[in-house]
């Protein structure tokens, strides 16, 4: 089906654009892959994991690399400590950690 081929092609282009914006200066060029070869599911870059929604939102919001990595670390810390994530990525990009610290 051409719709599926088009979707896969667009998803691959999205992952390339995301990589070029946030990882182009790193040593990850040969360390990128779709987890379990499932295009459109979870994209792995080194030790980082992103779903398509995350990549799309970061690009749509024109999030800086600094904010993208800060929020990624914040969300991971919350999940590892079994604490609630108190701000979503969209609001963090717009407003920062208003009233929050990474330890909250």
N, C-alpha and C positions, 0 to 999 in steps of 0.2 A: 504494500500500500504506500502510495506516495506521501500521504499525510504523516505516516510514521517515520518515513525516511526524512521528511522535512523537519519533523520535530527533533529527531536525533541530531540532524545537522545543526539546527538552531541551538540545541542544548550543548553540543560540543563547542560551538562558537561562543556561547555564554561562558563556559568554563575557561576557554582561552582568554577571553576579555578579562574575566575575574583574576585569573592567574597573572596576566600582564599588568594589571593595575596594582595588585597587592603583593606579588611575589617575584616580580621581574628582576629584582636586585639580589635575590637569594640564590642558594645552591640547589634549587629544587627542580630544575628543568627536566631531569630524568626520573624524578620521584613524584610523579603525578599519575593518578589512576582513578577510575571509577571502582568503588568497592564491589567485589564479586562481578566485575565487568558489566554492571547494570547501569548503563547510561541513563542519567536523569535521576538517579537515586542519591547516593552520597559520593561526593568527590573528595579524594584524599590528596593532600599536598604535604609531603613529609609526614609530620605528626599531627597535622590539622585536618579536620573533617568538616565538610560543608554540604548541606543539602542545596538543591536548586533554589528553593525559596530564599535561603540566606544569601546566596550569591546574587540573585536577582535584586533583592532588597538593598544590599550594599551598593550595587551599581546604580540603581534607581535613585537612591538617596545621595549619591556622590560622596559617600562616607570616606573620610581620610583613612589612610592606612593606620595611623595612630589610634583613631577612634575604633576602627574595626577590630584591631588586635586587643585593645583595652577591653572592649565589650566581650570579645571571645573569652579572654582570661577571666573576666568578672563572672560570666555565665558558667564557665567551667568550675571556678572556685565555689560558687553557690551550689552547684549540683554535687560536687565532691563532698562538701560540708553538709549536705542535705538541708540547705537553707533555701527559702524561696527567692526566685529571681524577681526583684522588686521594680524593675523597669525594663521595658522592651527595647529592642535595638533601635527601632524608629524614633522613639522618644529620646533615647540616649544620644543619637546622632544630632537631633534637633536641640536638645537642652542640656546634655551632659548628665552627671549624677546629681541633679538638683536635690539637695538635702540628704543624699546618700553617700556613703563611702563604700569602697569595695569590700569592707569587712562587715557591712550591715546585712 
